[in-house]
């Protein structure tokens, strides 16, 4: 069975062009929705994927109708492949039911992986450069070293509770425990 999926980003747009192209390509059933492609949580897409069975083909008018990023596209196509479902994109002429189509899509997947690796490398390099300039990442500590000493001194008095010490420093009791090095049980 050939199942189509059409999507527009806003309710002001319509899917008529996509529907016509999907019908001309032989779609027997078409799922359509008006929702941004940024979100992977699309109700009609989920229904569409659930409907697909081994041997079926999912067809879209253009790749960007299925996913907004290469990473999302690769994940969706891998999910389809795992179910034994083929994929076709009309505009880009990609058809994973053929050897050439699979090759093209695997090249896309490799590019997505390369892009992720480059982002990770740039992030690590940026963090290393920041550390070299004396910058530390993360949140500032809730209590300074002097405040931790004062908190310990206050807690050495058996009449003072952790809750009172936490209120004194305007922090939660959990934050106080973390600053004092207590681990939750």
Helices and strands as residue ranges (DSSP letters): E 2-8, H 16-24, E 29-34, H 43-51, E 57-60, H 63-66, H 70-82, E 86-89, E 94-95, H 99-132, H 145-155, H 162-168, H 173-180
